[in-house]
Amino acid sequence: MKTPSEYSFVRYLSAKKTVDDRALNKNVWQSLTRALSATSRSEPVRVLEIGAGIGTMVERAVEWGLIDTAEYLAIDSLAENISEAATRIPTWATSRGYTVVNLDPRTTLISTNGRRVRVEFEATDVFDFMGSEAAASPWDLLVANAFLDLVDVPKALPKLFSLIKPGGLFYFSVTFDGCTIFQPEIDRGLDARIEALYHETMDRRIVNGSISGDSQTGRHFFHHATAAGAEILDAGASDWVVFPGPEGYPADEAFFLHFIIHTVGSALRGHPDLDASALEQWVHQRHAQVEQGTLVYIAHQMDFLGRVG
């Protein structure tokens, strides 16, 4: 595909679906499935997903058999993501042959063969959500995909864990861990410089006046989780690996790559330690490699399953 003239974040999240599907660590997912099924309960499992985007994890939870009878609340701070999710999930479920009942514009009941999942979407920031009535009753499972590296983890974890009932589970997936690779090389020194400075922008991200991010969140999470009183039950790599096959990039993954390149370029544009013309040329060449079907992109990430006391 040609380099896009516009970059829709909603389209990026949709394009990322197949990338995440491959990346998610299947051993950790199976451990999560076993841990949930081992917990006997008479009531539906209560799942809270934060930073839920357009609902792709909801699709996996249903289609991959993670949940049978559940109350699933998916929240995201961006209203446009929630609006898309509220439209996408009923359409997706219907296309899979599930029985779908739209209870209201933000709530969908999905059922098939004895399985019954009630999904509700809400546009709210997780830290604002913590003061709501819905947060007062602890959840059985807290899910966050590609989220932890966007917050101050040591400060955020105790608050996040307070949302989970004692003995409940958390599943934090696609947690970035300090490796961004574009191949083939353009200029080894320039490639390394761009990667290092891009990671530095994560480490220096400021949200509401405070540092909010860590380019090595994955490796640091083990200590942070233990310090917050949690037990890690399983962990494993969930690397993004995007490459062209015999028919080019699968699904909408060419757009995904263009979006990543655009993100890196936007983050570093105007950086005092990087020659502006060199960066623009690098961005142009990377976009051209996607158009030519030659770019390979790899990002190292980690998945975590744990339990709170």
C-alpha positions in Angstrom: 0.0 0.0 0.0 1.1 3.6 -0.5 2.1 5.7 2.5 -1.1 6.9 4.1 -1.9 10.6 4.1 -3.9 10.2 7.3 -3.2 8.1 10.4 -6.3 6.9 12.2 -5.6 5.5 15.7 -8.8 3.4 15.5 -7.6 1.8 12.2 -4.2 1.2 13.8 -5.8 -0.7 16.7 -7.8 -2.8 14.1 -4.6 -3.5 12.1 -2.8 -4.4 15.2 -5.3 -7.2 15.9 -3.6 -9.8 13.8 -0.1 -8.7 15.0 -1.2 -9.2 18.6 -2.9 -12.5 17.8 0.5 -13.9 16.7 2.5 -12.2 19.4 0.5 -13.2 22.6 2.3 -15.8 24.5 0.2 -19.0 24.2 1.7 -20.6 27.3 0.7 -17.7 29.4 -2.7 -17.6 27.8 -3.2 -21.3 28.6 -2.1 -20.7 32.2 -4.7 -17.9 32.5 -7.4 -20.2 31.1 -6.5 -22.9 33.6 -6.3 -20.5 36.5 -9.8 -19.1 35.7 -11.4 -22.5 35.2 -9.9 -23.8 38.4 -11.7 -21.2 40.4 -15.1 -22.6 41.4 -17.9 -20.0 41.4 -21.7 -19.8 41.2 -21.7 -16.3 39.7 -20.3 -15.2 36.3 -16.6 -14.3 36.3 -16.2 -10.5 36.5 -13.5 -9.2 34.1 -12.3 -5.6 33.9 -10.2 -4.6 31.0 -8.4 -1.2 31.1 -7.1 0.5 28.0 -9.4 -1.8 26.1 -9.1 0.1 22.8 -11.7 -1.1 20.2 -12.4 -4.4 21.9 -10.0 -6.8 20.3 -9.2 -8.6 23.6 -13.0 -9.1 24.1 -13.0 -11.0 20.8 -10.1 -13.2 21.9 -11.6 -13.9 25.3 -14.8 -15.2 23.7 -13.4 -16.8 20.6 -10.4 -18.4 22.3 -12.5 -19.9 25.0 -11.1 -17.9 28.0 -14.6 -17.1 29.4 -17.9 -18.9 29.3 -20.2 -17.1 31.7 -18.9 -13.6 32.4 -19.6 -9.9 33.1 -16.9 -8.1 31.1 -16.4 -4.3 31.5 -14.0 -2.8 28.9 -12.9 0.8 29.6 -10.7 3.2 27.6 -9.9 6.9 28.0 -10.6 7.7 24.4 -14.3 8.0 23.5 -13.7 7.2 19.8 -12.2 3.9 20.8 -15.2 3.0 22.9 -17.6 4.1 20.2 -15.9 1.9 17.7 -15.8 -1.1 20.1 -19.6 -0.7 20.8 -20.2 -1.0 17.1 -17.5 -3.6 16.3 -18.2 -6.2 18.9 -21.9 -6.9 18.0 -21.0 -7.1 14.3 -18.0 -9.4 15.0 -20.1 -11.7 17.2 -22.9 -11.9 14.7 -20.4 -12.8 12.0 -19.2 -15.7 14.1 -22.7 -17.1 14.5 -23.2 -16.0 18.1 -26.6 -14.9 19.4 -26.3 -11.1 20.0 -28.6 -8.9 22.0 -27.8 -5.2 22.2 -29.1 -4.3 25.7 -28.2 -0.6 25.2 -25.8 1.4 22.9 -22.8 0.4 25.2 -23.9 -3.1 26.4 -24.0 -6.4 24.4 -25.0 -9.9 25.4 -23.2 -12.6 23.5 -24.3 -16.2 23.9 -23.9 -19.6 22.2 -24.0 -23.3 23.3 -24.5 -22.4 27.0 -21.9 -19.6 27.0 -23.1 -16.2 28.0 -20.9 -13.1 28.1 -22.3 -9.6 28.9 -19.9 -7.0 27.6 -20.2 -3.3 28.6 -18.0 -0.5 27.2 -17.3 2.8 29.1 -15.2 5.8 28.1 -13.2 6.7 31.2 -9.7 6.9 32.4 -8.8 4.0 34.7 -7.7 6.3 37.6 -11.0 8.2 37.3 -12.8 4.9 37.2 -11.3 3.9 40.5 -13.6 6.4 42.3 -16.7 5.1 40.7 -19.4 2.8 42.0 -18.4 0.1 39.5 -14.9 0.0 41.0 -16.2 -0.6 44.5 -16.9 -4.3 44.0 -13.5 -6.1 43.3 -13.0 -8.0 40.0 -12.0 -11.6 39.4 -9.7 -10.7 36.6 -7.9 -7.5 35.5 -6.8 -7.3 31.9 -4.5 -4.7 30.3 -3.0 -5.1 26.8 -0.2 -2.8 25.7 -0.9 -0.6 28.6 1.7 -0.9 31.4 4.5 0.9 29.6 2.4 4.0 29.4 2.1 4.6 33.2 4.4 4.9 36.2 4.2 1.3 37.2 5.5 1.4 40.8 2.9 4.1 41.6 0.1 2.6 39.5 0.3 -1.1 40.5 -1.1 -0.8 44.1 -4.0 1.2 42.7 -4.6 -1.3 39.9 -4.3 -4.3 42.3 -6.9 -2.7 44.5 -9.5 -3.3 41.8 -8.9 -7.1 42.0 -10.5 -9.2 44.7 -8.2 -11.1 47.1 -6.9 -14.2 45.3 -8.0 -12.7 42.0 -5.9 -12.6 38.8 -4.3 -10.1 36.5 -3.2 -10.6 32.9 -0.9 -7.9 31.5 0.0 -8.6 27.9 2.2 -7.0 25.2 4.3 -5.1 27.8 7.1 -3.3 25.9 10.6 -4.3 26.9 13.3 -2.2 25.3 13.8 -3.5 21.8 12.7 -2.0 18.5 14.1 -3.4 15.3 13.7 -2.3 11.6 15.3 -4.4 8.9 17.0 -4.2 6.5 19.5 -1.7 7.9 19.7 1.8 6.4 22.6 3.0 8.4 23.7 1.0 11.4 24.7 4.1 13.4 21.6 6.1 12.5 19.3 3.1 13.1 20.8 2.6 16.6 20.6 6.3 17.3 16.9 6.5 16.3 16.0 3.4 18.4 17.8 4.8 21.5 16.3 8.2 21.2 12.9 6.8 20.6 13.1 4.7 23.7 14.3 7.7 25.6 11.1 9.5 24.7 9.2 6.7 26.5 11.4 7.1 29.6 10.8 10.8 29.7 7.1 10.9 28.9 5.3 13.3 31.2 1.6 12.9 31.9 -0.1 15.3 34.3 3.2 16.6 35.5 4.7 13.2 36.3 7.0 10.7 34.6 4.8 8.2 32.9 6.5 5.4 31.0 9.4 3.0 30.9 10.9 1.5 27.8 12.0 -1.5 29.8 8.8 -2.1 31.6 8.8 -5.8 30.9 12.0 -6.7 32.6 11.3 -4.3 35.5 7.8 -5.7 36.1 8.9 -8.8 38.0 10.3 -6.6 40.8 7.4 -4.1 40.7 4.8 -6.8 41.0 6.6 -8.5 43.9 7.0 -5.1 45.7 3.3 -4.5 45.3 2.5 -7.8 47.0 1.5 -9.8 43.9 2.6 -13.3 42.8 3.6 -13.9 39.2 2.2 -17.2 38.0 3.5 -17.2 34.5 5.4 -14.9 32.1 6.7 -15.1 28.5 7.7 -13.1 25.5 5.0 -11.6 23.2 7.1 -10.1 20.5 5.6 -8.3 17.5 7.1 -9.8 14.3 5.8 -8.3 11.1 7.2 -9.4 7.8 6.0 -9.8 4.2 5.0 -13.3 3.1 4.6 -14.5 -0.5 1.5 -12.3 -1.0 2.9 -9.3 1.0 1.9 -8.3 4.5 -1.1 -10.0 5.9 -4.5 -8.3 6.6 -3.9 -4.5 7.2 -0.4 -4.9 8.6 1.1 -2.6 6.0 -0.9 0.2 7.6 0.3 -1.0 11.0 3.9 -0.6 9.9 3.3 2.8 8.3 1.7 3.9 11.6 4.7 2.7 13.7 7.1 4.6 11.4 4.9 7.7 11.6 4.9 7.4 15.4 8.7 7.2 15.6 9.2 10.1 13.2 6.7 12.2 15.1 8.2 11.5 18.5 11.7 12.4 17.3 11.0 15.3 15.0 12.8 18.4 16.3 15.0 16.4 18.7 18.2 18.4 19.4 20.4 15.3 19.2 19.2 14.2 15.8 19.8 15.7 12.4 16.4 16.7 11.0 17.2 15.9 7.4 18.7 12.5 8.3 15.5 11.7 10.3 13.2 12.7 7.5 15.2 10.7 5.0 15.1 7.7 7.3 11.3 8.0 7.7 10.9 8.3 3.9 13.0 5.2 3.3 11.2 3.1 5.9 7.8 4.0 4.4 9.2 3.1 1.0 10.3 -0.3 2.3 6.8 -1.0 3.4 5.5 0.0 0.0 8.0 -2.3 -1.6 7.2 -5.1 0.7 10.7 -5.4 2.2 10.5 -4.1 5.7 10.7 -6.4 8.7 9.7 -5.0 12.1 10.3 -6.6 15.5 9.4 -5.3 19.0 10.2 -7.2 22.2 7.4 -7.4 24.7 6.3 -9.6 27.6 3.0 -11.1 28.9 2.4 -11.6 32.6 -0.2 -13.6 34.6 -0.4 -13.1 38.3 -2.4 -13.2 41.5 -3.0 -10.7 44.2 -3.1 -11.7 47.9 
